[in-house]
Amino acid sequence: MAKLDKWENIIKEKRMHTPFRDFVKEITSWTVLNLYKHKWKICRYPDSWRVKNLDTKESQNASNYFLDYDFSKWFFENFKDLFEKTPLQYMLDFWNNENSDFADAAFWVKNAYLTFVAWFWIENVAYSAFCYLNSSNIYNSFLIQANCNNIYFWAWIINSFNVFYSKYVNDSSNIWFSTNLIWCQECIFCNWLQNGKYFFQNKQYEKEEYLEIKKQLLGKKEEFLNNYKFISKNEPINYLSENVNWKYNIKCHNVENWYWINNTSNSRNVIITWWDGIYNFYDSFDAWLNSSDFYWVNWAWSGAKNIYLSTQIDQSSNIYYSYFLKNCSFCIWCIWLKNKSYCIFNKQYSKEEWYELADKIFAQMDSDWILWEFFPWSLNPFYFNDTMAYLIDDTFTKEEVEKEGYLWRNEEIKVDLSEWVEVVNVKDLDIVNFDESILKKVIVDNNWNYYKIIKMEYDFLKKHNLPLPEIHWLDRIKLWFKF
């Protein structure tokens, strides 16, 4: 174990000093927010030579695909050989999902459409990402956490309901065009408010007067999208936090360089954490529930601990350079394993053999000056401009990332339109007074992007008296990231 500590400490030291932009580029570019067609199947991976072996979800456990480590090659050459050999799922679709064929990274989800990363009892969700835990009726929203209902055009909402066109809201209800609210009810165009009720533009009114203002304002549906664009520029605040250098976190301590974090401490370069017990995170993205000691990690959750340079790790510990593991421990460059320990390149070893081989591999990596490096850019299978990295920071250029080995989507995503379908321009639509005939049409927005209205979306819009969306769903996603 002492030898392992030596290599871990080298990684930790390097990861504690990464420039934030490098972290965003290298880590969050492994999280895609788009779908593609591979021949006849919808797929999370674009059609390129970097993904050579695709299979259905039955191939989740890939212990039949393994390699002996070849010391005549450097680590990442071995790494590439196993990555190309092991089948990857068309979509990440786990654990009793229902009617959610167009949702990626979905777990216990019902009725999900064009949604990315939705976990545990999520129902009726579309055009959204990072929706967690017992929430329903969510559209065009990002980072919805814990017991939320009726959420539309929102970013980072916790334990709230009936929230529309707003950002950064906690434990609140019946909110419109607002930001930075905690314990509020019936608020419109408010910002930086706690325990408010019947507030308009941060001024409190009598109930009857407030309801009349609300009625007048909500009658101007043509202005809703522009109202949202306006309020989304408000600067987020911090809440119950100490020694944090950026904006909007909840109950955090000693954190440098972050976005959207909750109950996190002693960390640097971290994006999206929530729930209790999150600490010692360096260069890490998306973690929750009693996870700790992450060093350059993309997606790890449910008590994961001591994770290094890995992605999509669940209920595991002491994991190094691995991809999609569940309930595993002491694994080095393993892919799609479940309930395994002491594996290297998906091959099982005894505990003693594992430690001896691990020490030799890490020594070789250290002598090659790559021990602390993340997955090679040339292996990243996603178009950079369709990932979280580009949404967080759109100053990355095509020339910059292609020079470093990333892929870039040059063409617009193709839309297969049947000859009989009616295409209508959004500027020719009445976005307020519409009926079910819209379900049979394809809408083209002002940027010549095509999208449809699905039935559960139509029902939600009618129920809450909302206008039709005026821009393509990918552009709706981009609105969340305008800091």
Secondary structure as the mmCIF struct_conf table of DSSP 4:
data_model
#
loop_
_struct_conf.conf_type_id
_struct_conf.id
_struct_conf.beg_label_comp_id
_struct_conf.beg_label_asym_id
_struct_conf.beg_label_seq_id
_struct_conf.end_label_comp_id
_struct_conf.end_label_asym_id
_struct_conf.end_label_seq_id
HELX_RH_AL_P HELX_RH_AL_P1 ALA A 2 ARG A 15
TURN_TY1_P TURN_TY1_P1 MET A 16 HIS A 17
HELX_RH_AL_P HELX_RH_AL_P2 PHE A 20 ILE A 27
HELX_RH_3T_P HELX_RH_3T_P1 THR A 28 TRP A 30
STRN STRN1 VAL A 32 VAL A 32
STRN STRN2 TYR A 36 HIS A 38
TURN_TY1_P TURN_TY1_P2 LYS A 39 TRP A 40
STRN STRN3 LYS A 41 CYS A 43
BEND BEND1 ARG A 44 TYR A 45
BEND BEND2 ASP A 47 SER A 48
TURN_TY1_P TURN_TY1_P3 TRP A 49 ARG A 50
STRN STRN4 LEU A 54 ASP A 55
HELX_RH_3T_P HELX_RH_3T_P2 LYS A 57 SER A 59
TURN_TY1_P TURN_TY1_P4 SER A 63 ASN A 64
TURN_TY1_P TURN_TY1_P5 PHE A 71 SER A 72
BEND BEND3 LYS A 73 LYS A 73
HELX_RH_AL_P HELX_RH_AL_P3 PHE A 75 LYS A 85
BEND BEND4 THR A 86 THR A 86
STRN STRN5 LEU A 88 GLN A 89
BEND BEND5 TYR A 90 MET A 91
STRN STRN6 ASP A 93 PHE A 94
BEND BEND6 TRP A 95 ASN A 96
STRN STRN7 GLU A 98 GLU A 98
BEND BEND7 ASN A 99 ASN A 99
TURN_TY1_P TURN_TY1_P6 ASP A 101 ASP A 101
STRN STRN8 PHE A 102 TYR A 132
BEND BEND8 LEU A 133 ASN A 134
STRN STRN9 SER A 135 GLN A 145
BEND BEND9 ALA A 146 ASN A 147
STRN STRN10 ASN A 149 ILE A 158
BEND BEND10 ASN A 159 ASN A 159
STRN STRN11 PHE A 161 ASN A 170
BEND BEND11 ASP A 171 ASP A 171
STRN STRN12 SER A 173 TRP A 176
BEND BEND12 PHE A 177 PHE A 177
STRN STRN13 THR A 179 ILE A 182
BEND BEND13 TRP A 183 TRP A 183
STRN STRN14 GLN A 185 ILE A 188
BEND BEND14 PHE A 189 PHE A 189
STRN STRN15 ASN A 191 GLN A 194
BEND BEND15 ASN A 195 ASN A 195
STRN STRN16 LYS A 197 PHE A 200
TURN_TY1_P TURN_TY1_P7 GLN A 201 ASN A 202
STRN STRN17 LYS A 203 GLN A 204
HELX_RH_AL_P HELX_RH_AL_P4 LYS A 207 LEU A 218
TURN_TY1_P TURN_TY1_P8 GLY A 219 GLY A 219
HELX_RH_3T_P HELX_RH_3T_P3 LYS A 221 GLU A 223
HELX_RH_AL_P HELX_RH_AL_P5 PHE A 224 ILE A 231
TURN_TY1_P TURN_TY1_P9 SER A 232 LYS A 233
BEND BEND16 ASN A 234 ASN A 234
HELX_LH_PP_P HELX_LH_PP_P1 GLU A 235 PRO A 236
STRN STRN18 TYR A 239 TYR A 239
BEND BEND17 LEU A 240 LEU A 240
STRN STRN19 GLU A 242 VAL A 244
BEND BEND18 TRP A 246 LYS A 247
STRN STRN20 ASN A 249 ILE A 250
BEND BEND19 LYS A 251 LYS A 251
STRN STRN21 HIS A 253 ASN A 262
BEND BEND20 ASN A 263 ASN A 263
STRN STRN22 THR A 264 TRP A 274
BEND BEND21 TRP A 275 ASP A 276
STRN STRN23 ILE A 278 TRP A 288
BEND BEND22 LEU A 289 ASN A 290
STRN STRN24 SER A 292 TRP A 301
BEND BEND23 SER A 302 GLY A 303
STRN STRN25 LYS A 305 ASP A 314
BEND BEND24 GLN A 315 GLN A 315
STRN STRN26 SER A 317 TYR A 320
BEND BEND25 TYR A 321 TYR A 321
STRN STRN27 TYR A 323 LYS A 326
BEND BEND26 ASN A 327 ASN A 327
STRN STRN28 SER A 329 ILE A 332
BEND BEND27 TRP A 333 TRP A 333
STRN STRN29 ILE A 335 LYS A 338
BEND BEND28 ASN A 339 ASN A 339
STRN STRN30 SER A 341 ILE A 344
TURN_TY1_P TURN_TY1_P10 PHE A 345 ASN A 346
STRN STRN31 LYS A 347 GLN A 348
HELX_RH_AL_P HELX_RH_AL_P6 LYS A 351 SER A 367
TURN_TY1_P TURN_TY1_P11 ASP A 368 TRP A 369
TURN_TY1_P TURN_TY1_P12 LEU A 371 TRP A 372
BEND BEND29 PHE A 375 PHE A 375
HELX_RH_3T_P HELX_RH_3T_P4 TRP A 377 LEU A 379
BEND BEND30 PHE A 382 PHE A 382
STRN STRN32 TYR A 383 TYR A 383
HELX_RH_3T_P HELX_RH_3T_P5 PHE A 384 ASP A 386
STRN STRN33 THR A 387 THR A 387
HELX_RH_AL_P HELX_RH_AL_P7 MET A 388 ILE A 392
TURN_TY1_P TURN_TY1_P13 ASP A 394 THR A 395
HELX_RH_AL_P HELX_RH_AL_P8 LYS A 398 LYS A 403
TURN_TY1_P TURN_TY1_P14 GLU A 404 GLY A 405
STRN STRN34 LEU A 407 LEU A 407
BEND BEND31 GLU A 411 GLU A 411
HELX_LH_PP_P HELX_LH_PP_P2 GLU A 412 LYS A 414
TURN_TY1_P TURN_TY1_P15 GLU A 419 TRP A 420
HELX_LH_PP_P HELX_LH_PP_P3 VAL A 421 VAL A 421
STRN STRN35 GLU A 422 ASN A 425
HELX_RH_3T_P HELX_RH_3T_P6 VAL A 426 ASP A 428
BEND BEND32 LEU A 429 LEU A 429
BEND BEND33 ILE A 431 ASN A 433
HELX_RH_3T_P HELX_RH_3T_P7 GLU A 436 LYS A 440
STRN STRN36 LYS A 441 VAL A 444
TURN_TY1_P TURN_TY1_P16 ASN A 446 ASN A 447
BEND BEND34 TRP A 448 TRP A 448
STRN STRN37 TYR A 450 TYR A 451
HELX_RH_AL_P HELX_RH_AL_P9 LYS A 455 LYS A 463
TURN_TY1_P TURN_TY1_P17 HIS A 464 ASN A 465
HELX_LH_PP_P HELX_LH_PP_P4 PRO A 467 PRO A 469
BEND BEND35 ILE A 471 ILE A 471
HELX_RH_AL_P HELX_RH_AL_P10 TRP A 473 LEU A 479
TURN_TY1_P TURN_TY1_P18 TRP A 480 PHE A 481
#
